[in-house]
Amino acid sequence: MTQPIVVAGFDHIVLRVRDKERMLAFYCGVLGLSVDRDRPEIGLTHIRCGPQMIDLVTLDGPLGRMGGAGPGAEGRNLDHFALQVRPYDAQAIKDHLAAHGVAVTDEGPRYGADGDGWSIYLQDPEGNTVELKGPGA
């Protein structure tokens, strides 16, 4: 029998957020992504991330209220997510982050979708850990 589900990659992730403007400044201003579609009537903003999306759901919007309390010091939305970065110049990335006041929390070789490669960890304005992942060696 043929496998009925064949996963080709990630489609989107959803982050529940307190401060949409700060998150947009980070994801668009610092990481260079762009808003694909904004749906304020339901509290949802789609950010284009290559062929995938990062969705921001505001806690005070209709969708966000359905999810209960937001993430806090004792609980997060997720452990982390990794964004593939190509081309990958670790020093240029760190310099860019520093210029925007974004601290690198960890870096080093990590295993990912395309093998072992360098990655840099940082946090977005609401404490979600973001991994900027280089190509496999």
ZAFI-433290 format. One record per atom (N, C-alpha, C): residue number from 1; x, y, z; chain; atom name. Coordinates in nm, 2 decimals. Atoms other than C-alpha are relative to their C-alpha. Example, Ala and Ser with C-alpha at 12.3 -4.5 7.8 and 13.67 -1.06 7.14 Angstrom:
BEGIN
   resi       px       py       pz   chain   name
      1     0.09    -0.12     0.00       A      N
      1     1.23    -0.45     0.78       A     CA
      1     0.09     0.12     0.00       A      C
      2    -0.09    -0.11     0.00       A      N
      2     1.37    -0.11     0.71       A     CA
      2    -0.08     0.11     0.08       A      C
This chain:
BEGIN
   resi       px       py       pz   chain   name
      1     0.08    -0.12     0.00       A      N
      1     0.00     0.00     0.00       A     CA
      1     0.09     0.13     0.00       A      C
      2    -0.07    -0.13     0.01       A      N
      2     0.12     0.35    -0.08       A     CA
      2    -0.03     0.08     0.12       A      C
      3     0.01    -0.09    -0.12       A      N
      3     0.19     0.59     0.20       A     CA
      3    -0.10     0.12    -0.04       A      C
      4     0.09    -0.11     0.04       A      N
      4    -0.11     0.84     0.19       A     CA
      4     0.05     0.14     0.04       A      C
      5    -0.05    -0.13    -0.04       A      N
      5     0.09     1.12     0.36       A     CA
      5     0.15     0.00    -0.03       A      C
      6    -0.14    -0.02     0.04       A      N
      6     0.41     1.23     0.20       A     CA
      6     0.04     0.15     0.03       A      C
      7    -0.04    -0.13    -0.04       A      N
      7     0.56     1.53     0.38       A     CA
      7     0.11     0.06    -0.08       A      C
      8    -0.10    -0.07     0.09       A      N
      8     0.75     1.77     0.15       A     CA
      8     0.08     0.10     0.07       A      C
      9    -0.06    -0.10    -0.08       A      N
      9     0.85     2.02     0.42       A     CA
      9    -0.09     0.08     0.08       A      C
     10     0.09    -0.08    -0.08       A      N
     10     0.71     2.28     0.65       A     CA
     10    -0.08     0.10    -0.08       A      C
     11     0.08    -0.09     0.06       A      N
     11     0.42     2.49     0.54       A     CA
     11     0.00     0.14     0.08       A      C
     12     0.00    -0.12    -0.08       A      N
     12     0.39     2.74     0.83       A     CA
     12     0.01    -0.04     0.15       A      C
     13     0.01     0.01    -0.14       A      N
     13     0.43     2.78     1.20       A     CA
     13    -0.08     0.12     0.05       A      C
     14     0.08    -0.11    -0.05       A      N
     14     0.21     2.99     1.42       A     CA
     14     0.05     0.04     0.14       A      C
     15    -0.04    -0.05    -0.13       A      N
     15     0.33     3.21     1.71       A     CA
     15    -0.11     0.09     0.05       A      C
     16     0.09    -0.09    -0.06       A      N
     16     0.09     3.36     1.95       A     CA
     16     0.07     0.11     0.07       A      C
     17    -0.08    -0.11    -0.04       A      N
     17     0.21     3.71     2.03       A     CA
     17    -0.08     0.11     0.07       A      C
     18     0.05    -0.11    -0.08       A      N
     18     0.15     4.00     2.27       A     CA
     18     0.01     0.13    -0.08       A      C
     19    -0.03    -0.12     0.06       A      N
     19     0.31     4.28     2.07       A     CA
     19     0.03    -0.02    -0.15       A      C
     20    -0.01     0.03     0.15       A      N
     20     0.25     4.24     1.69       A     CA
     20     0.11     0.10    -0.06       A      C
     21    -0.09    -0.10     0.06       A      N
     21     0.45     4.56     1.60       A     CA
     21     0.14    -0.03     0.03       A      C
     22    -0.14     0.04    -0.04       A      N
     22     0.76     4.45     1.79       A     CA
     22     0.04    -0.12    -0.08       A      C
     23    -0.03     0.12     0.07       A      N
     23     0.74     4.11     1.63       A     CA
     23     0.02     0.03    -0.15       A      C
     24    -0.02    -0.04     0.14       A      N
     24     0.70     4.26     1.28       A     CA
     24     0.13     0.07    -0.02       A      C
     25    -0.13    -0.07     0.01       A      N
     25     1.00     4.49     1.34       A     CA
     25     0.11    -0.10     0.01       A      C
     26    -0.10     0.10     0.00       A      N
     26     1.20     4.18     1.43       A     CA
     26     0.01    -0.08    -0.12       A      C
     27     0.00     0.09     0.11       A      N
     27     1.09     3.94     1.16       A     CA
     27     0.02     0.07    -0.13       A      C
     28    -0.01    -0.07     0.13       A      N
     28     1.07     4.20     0.88       A     CA
     28     0.12     0.09     0.01       A      C
     29    -0.11    -0.10    -0.01       A      N
     29     1.32     4.47     1.00       A     CA
     29     0.13    -0.07     0.02       A      C
     30    -0.13     0.06    -0.03       A      N
     30     1.59     4.25     1.14       A     CA
     30     0.03    -0.12    -0.09       A      C
     31    -0.02     0.12     0.07       A      N
     31     1.55     3.92     0.96       A     CA
     31    -0.03     0.01    -0.15       A      C
     32     0.02    -0.03     0.14       A      N
     32     1.44     4.07     0.63       A     CA
     32    -0.12    -0.07    -0.07       A      C
     33     0.12     0.07     0.05       A      N
     33     1.11     3.88     0.59       A     CA
     33    -0.10     0.11    -0.04       A      C
     34     0.10    -0.09     0.04       A      N
     34     0.80     4.04     0.45       A     CA
     34    -0.14    -0.05     0.04       A      C
     35     0.14     0.04    -0.03       A      N
     35     0.43     4.05     0.54       A     CA
     35    -0.06    -0.04    -0.13       A      C
     36     0.07     0.05     0.11       A      N
     36     0.24     3.84     0.29       A     CA
     36    -0.14     0.04    -0.01       A      C
     37     0.15    -0.03    -0.01       A      N
     37    -0.11     3.90     0.41       A     CA
     37    -0.03     0.04     0.15       A      C
     38     0.04    -0.04    -0.14       A      N
     38    -0.25     4.09     0.72       A     CA
     38    -0.15    -0.01     0.01       A      C
     39     0.14     0.02    -0.02       A      N
     39    -0.59     3.99     0.85       A     CA
     39    -0.04     0.05     0.14       A      C
     40     0.02    -0.05    -0.13       A      N
     40    -0.65     4.22     1.15       A     CA
     40    -0.14    -0.04     0.06       A      C
     41     0.13     0.04    -0.05       A      N
     41    -1.02     4.12     1.17       A     CA
     41     0.00    -0.13     0.08       A      C
     42     0.00     0.12    -0.08       A      N
     42    -0.92     3.79     1.31       A     CA
     42     0.13    -0.01     0.08       A      C
     43    -0.12    -0.01    -0.08       A      N
     43    -0.58     3.89     1.46       A     CA
     43     0.11    -0.09    -0.06       A      C
     44    -0.09     0.09     0.06       A      N
     44    -0.36     3.70     1.21       A     CA
     44     0.08     0.08    -0.11       A      C
     45    -0.09    -0.06     0.10       A      N
     45    -0.06     3.82     1.01       A     CA
     45     0.09    -0.11    -0.06       A      C
     46    -0.09     0.11     0.06       A      N
     46     0.12     3.59     0.76       A     CA
     46     0.13     0.07    -0.05       A      C
     47    -0.13    -0.05     0.04       A      N
     47     0.49     3.66     0.71       A     CA
     47     0.06    -0.11    -0.09       A      C
     48    -0.06     0.09     0.10       A      N
     48     0.66     3.51     0.40       A     CA
     48     0.14    -0.03     0.05       A      C
     49    -0.14     0.05    -0.04       A      N
     49     0.97     3.30     0.49       A     CA
     49     0.04    -0.10    -0.11       A      C
     50    -0.03     0.08     0.12       A      N
     50     1.09     3.17     0.15       A     CA
     50    -0.13    -0.06    -0.04       A      C
     51     0.12     0.06     0.04       A      N
     51     0.83     2.92     0.04       A     CA
     51    -0.10    -0.03     0.12       A      C
     52     0.08     0.03    -0.12       A      N
     52     0.70     2.88     0.40       A     CA
     52    -0.05     0.13     0.06       A      C
     53     0.05    -0.11    -0.07       A      N
     53     0.52     3.11     0.64       A     CA
     53     0.02    -0.01     0.15       A      C
     54     0.01    -0.01    -0.14       A      N
     54     0.54     3.23     0.99       A     CA
     54    -0.13     0.09     0.03       A      C
     55     0.12    -0.07    -0.03       A      N
     55     0.20     3.33     1.12       A     CA
     55     0.00     0.06     0.14       A      C
     56     0.01    -0.06    -0.13       A      N
     56     0.16     3.58     1.40       A     CA
     56    -0.15     0.01     0.04       A      C
     57     0.14    -0.01    -0.05       A      N
     57    -0.17     3.55     1.60       A     CA
     57     0.01     0.08     0.13       A      C
     58     0.00    -0.08    -0.11       A      N
     58    -0.23     3.83     1.84       A     CA
     58    -0.09    -0.06     0.11       A      C
     59     0.07     0.06    -0.11       A      N
     59    -0.34     3.72     2.19       A     CA
     59    -0.14     0.06     0.02       A      C
     60     0.13    -0.07    -0.02       A      N
     60    -0.62     3.98     2.20       A     CA
     60    -0.09     0.00    -0.12       A      C
     61     0.09     0.02     0.12       A      N
     61    -0.76     3.89     1.86       A     CA
     61    -0.09    -0.12     0.01       A      C
     62     0.09     0.12    -0.01       A      N
     62    -1.04     3.64     1.79       A     CA
     62     0.07    -0.13     0.00       A      C
     63    -0.07     0.13     0.00       A      N
     63    -0.80     3.36     1.71       A     CA
     63     0.09    -0.02     0.13       A      C
     64    -0.09     0.01    -0.12       A      N
     64    -0.56     3.44     2.00       A     CA
     64    -0.08    -0.03     0.12       A      C
     65     0.08     0.02    -0.12       A      N
     65    -0.84     3.45     2.26       A     CA
     65    -0.04    -0.15     0.01       A      C
     66     0.04     0.14     0.00       A      N
     66    -0.93     3.09     2.16       A     CA
     66     0.11    -0.09     0.06       A      C
     67    -0.11     0.08    -0.05       A      N
     67    -0.59     2.97     2.27       A     CA
     67     0.03     0.01     0.14       A      C
     68    -0.02    -0.02    -0.14       A      N
     68    -0.61     3.08     2.63       A     CA
     68     0.12     0.09     0.03       A      C
     69    -0.11    -0.09    -0.04       A      N
     69    -0.32     3.24     2.82       A     CA
     69     0.12    -0.01    -0.10       A      C
     70    -0.11    -0.01     0.09       A      N
     70    -0.02     3.35     2.62       A     CA
     70     0.13    -0.06     0.06       A      C
     71    -0.13     0.05    -0.06       A      N
     71     0.34     3.23     2.66       A     CA
     71     0.05     0.09     0.10       A      C
     72    -0.06    -0.08    -0.11       A      N
     72     0.53     3.35     2.96       A     CA
     72     0.13    -0.06     0.04       A      C
     73    -0.13     0.05    -0.05       A      N
     73     0.84     3.29     3.16       A     CA
     73     0.00    -0.15     0.03       A      C
     74     0.01     0.14    -0.04       A      N
     74     0.72     2.95     3.27       A     CA
     74    -0.04    -0.09    -0.12       A      C
     75     0.04     0.08     0.11       A      N
     75     0.60     2.83     2.93       A     CA
     75     0.00     0.07    -0.13       A      C
     76    -0.02    -0.06     0.14       A      N
     76     0.67     2.90     2.56       A     CA
     76    -0.10    -0.06    -0.10       A      C
     77     0.07     0.05     0.12       A      N
     77     0.49     2.85     2.23       A     CA
     77     0.06    -0.13    -0.05       A      C
     78    -0.08     0.11     0.05       A      N
     78     0.76     2.60     2.13       A     CA
     78     0.14     0.01     0.05       A      C
     79    -0.14    -0.01    -0.04       A      N
     79     1.12     2.51     2.20       A     CA
     79     0.08     0.10    -0.09       A      C
     80    -0.06    -0.09     0.10       A      N
     80     1.26     2.67     1.89       A     CA
     80    -0.04    -0.04    -0.14       A      C
     81     0.02     0.04     0.14       A      N
     81     1.23     2.68     1.51       A     CA
     81     0.13     0.05    -0.07       A      C
     82    -0.12    -0.03     0.07       A      N
     82     1.51     2.69     1.26       A     CA
     82    -0.04     0.05    -0.14       A      C
     83     0.02    -0.05     0.13       A      N
     83     1.52     2.90     0.95       A     CA
     83     0.13    -0.02    -0.08       A      C
     84    -0.12     0.02     0.09       A      N
     84     1.75     2.80     0.66       A     CA
     84     0.04     0.13    -0.05       A      C
     85    -0.06    -0.13     0.05       A      N
     85     1.98     3.09     0.57       A     CA
     85     0.10    -0.03    -0.11       A      C
     86    -0.09     0.02     0.12       A      N
     86     2.15     3.09     0.22       A     CA
     86     0.01     0.14    -0.07       A      C
     87    -0.13     0.06    -0.04       A      N
     87     2.41     3.22     0.16       A     CA
     87     0.02     0.02     0.15       A      C
     88    -0.02     0.00    -0.14       A      N
     88     2.55     3.18     0.51       A     CA
     88     0.14     0.05     0.03       A      C
     89    -0.13    -0.06    -0.04       A      N
     89     2.82     3.41     0.64       A     CA
     89    -0.02     0.03     0.15       A      C
     90     0.03    -0.01    -0.14       A      N
     90     2.82     3.36     1.02       A     CA
     90     0.04     0.14     0.06       A      C
     91    -0.04    -0.12    -0.06       A      N
     91     3.02     3.67     1.10       A     CA
     91    -0.09     0.12    -0.05       A      C
     92     0.09    -0.11     0.05       A      N
     92     2.81     3.90     0.87       A     CA
     92    -0.14    -0.01     0.07       A      C
     93     0.12     0.01    -0.07       A      N
     93     2.50     3.76     1.03       A     CA
     93     0.01     0.05     0.15       A      C
     94    -0.02    -0.05    -0.14       A      N
     94     2.63     3.82     1.39       A     CA
     94     0.02     0.15     0.00       A      C
     95    -0.02    -0.14     0.00       A      N
     95     2.74     4.17     1.29       A     CA
     95    -0.14     0.07    -0.02       A      C
     96     0.13    -0.05     0.03       A      N
     96     2.39     4.24     1.15       A     CA
     96    -0.09     0.00     0.12       A      C
     97     0.08     0.02    -0.12       A      N
     97     2.22     4.11     1.46       A     CA
     97     0.05     0.10     0.11       A      C
     98    -0.05    -0.10    -0.10       A      N
     98     2.45     4.32     1.69       A     CA
     98    -0.04     0.14    -0.04       A      C
     99     0.04    -0.13     0.04       A      N
     99     2.37     4.63     1.48       A     CA
     99    -0.15     0.03     0.04       A      C
    100     0.14    -0.02    -0.03       A      N
    100     2.00     4.57     1.56       A     CA
    100    -0.02    -0.03     0.15       A      C
    101     0.01     0.02    -0.14       A      N
    101     2.07     4.50     1.93       A     CA
    101    -0.05    -0.14     0.04       A      C
    102     0.05     0.14    -0.02       A      N
    102     1.99     4.13     1.90       A     CA
    102     0.12    -0.09     0.04       A      C
    103    -0.11     0.08    -0.05       A      N
    103     2.21     3.90     2.11       A     CA
    103    -0.01    -0.14    -0.05       A      C
    104    -0.02     0.14     0.04       A      N
    104     2.34     3.57     1.99       A     CA
    104     0.00    -0.08     0.13       A      C
    105     0.00     0.07    -0.13       A      N
    105     2.25     3.32     2.27       A     CA
    105     0.08    -0.13    -0.01       A      C
    106    -0.08     0.12     0.02       A      N
    106     2.44     3.02     2.12       A     CA
    106     0.03    -0.01    -0.14       A      C
    107    -0.04     0.03     0.14       A      N
    107     2.62     2.91     1.81       A     CA
    107     0.08    -0.12     0.00       A      C
    108    -0.08     0.11     0.01       A      N
    108     2.79     2.61     1.68       A     CA
    108    -0.06    -0.10    -0.11       A      C
    109     0.05     0.09     0.10       A      N
    109     2.75     2.31     1.45       A     CA
    109    -0.12    -0.08     0.05       A      C
    110     0.12     0.07    -0.04       A      N
    110     2.41     2.15     1.46       A     CA
    110    -0.04    -0.09    -0.12       A      C
    111     0.06     0.09     0.10       A      N
    111     2.24     1.87     1.27       A     CA
    111    -0.14     0.06    -0.04       A      C
    112     0.13    -0.05     0.05       A      N
    112     1.94     1.98     1.05       A     CA
    112    -0.04    -0.08    -0.12       A      C
    113     0.07     0.07     0.11       A      N
    113     1.74     1.89     0.75       A     CA
    113     0.10    -0.03    -0.11       A      C
    114    -0.09     0.04     0.11       A      N
    114     2.04     1.90     0.51       A     CA
    114     0.14    -0.03     0.06       A      C
    115    -0.13     0.05    -0.06       A      N
    115     2.31     1.76     0.75       A     CA
    115     0.06     0.10     0.11       A      C
    116    -0.07    -0.08    -0.09       A      N
    116     2.56     1.91     0.99       A     CA
    116     0.04     0.13    -0.06       A      C
    117    -0.04    -0.14     0.05       A      N
    117     2.61     2.29     0.95       A     CA
    117     0.00     0.09     0.12       A      C
    118    -0.01    -0.10    -0.10       A      N
    118     2.67     2.60     1.15       A     CA
    118    -0.13     0.06     0.03       A      C
    119     0.13    -0.07    -0.03       A      N
    119     2.38     2.77     1.33       A     CA
    119     0.03     0.10     0.11       A      C
    120     0.00    -0.11    -0.10       A      N
    120     2.32     3.08     1.54       A     CA
    120    -0.14     0.00     0.06       A      C
    121     0.12    -0.01    -0.07       A      N
    121     2.06     3.10     1.81       A     CA
    121    -0.02     0.14     0.05       A      C
    122     0.03    -0.13    -0.05       A      N
    122     1.88     3.41     1.91       A     CA
    122    -0.15     0.00     0.05       A      C
    123     0.14    -0.01    -0.05       A      N
    123     1.55     3.52     2.07       A     CA
    123    -0.07     0.12    -0.07       A      C
    124     0.08    -0.11     0.05       A      N
    124     1.27     3.72     1.91       A     CA
    124    -0.05     0.09     0.12       A      C
    125     0.03    -0.09    -0.11       A      N
    125     1.12     4.01     2.12       A     CA
    125    -0.09    -0.07     0.10       A      C
    126     0.09     0.06    -0.10       A      N
    126     0.87     3.77     2.29       A     CA
    126     0.06    -0.13     0.06       A      C
    127    -0.07     0.11    -0.07       A      N
    127     1.13     3.51     2.40       A     CA
    127     0.00    -0.13    -0.08       A      C
    128    -0.01     0.12     0.08       A      N
    128     1.09     3.25     2.12       A     CA
    128     0.14    -0.01    -0.06       A      C
    129    -0.14     0.03     0.05       A      N
    129     1.42     3.09     2.02       A     CA
    129    -0.01    -0.03    -0.15       A      C
    130    -0.01     0.01     0.14       A      N
    130     1.51     3.12     1.66       A     CA
    130     0.14    -0.05    -0.04       A      C
    131    -0.13     0.05     0.04       A      N
    131     1.79     2.92     1.50       A     CA
    131     0.02     0.04    -0.15       A      C
    132    -0.03    -0.03     0.14       A      N
    132     1.95     3.06     1.18       A     CA
    132     0.10    -0.11    -0.04       A      C
    133    -0.08     0.13     0.03       A      N
    133     2.08     2.74     1.02       A     CA
    133     0.07     0.01    -0.14       A      C
    134    -0.07     0.00     0.12       A      N
    134     2.35     2.72     0.76       A     CA
    134    -0.01    -0.13    -0.07       A      C
    135     0.01     0.13     0.08       A      N
    135     2.39     2.45     0.49       A     CA
    135     0.09    -0.11     0.07       A      C
    136    -0.08     0.11    -0.05       A      N
    136     2.52     2.11     0.57       A     CA
    136     0.14     0.00    -0.06       A      C
    137    -0.14     0.00     0.05       A      N
    137     2.90     2.06     0.53       A     CA
    137     0.02    -0.09    -0.12       A      C
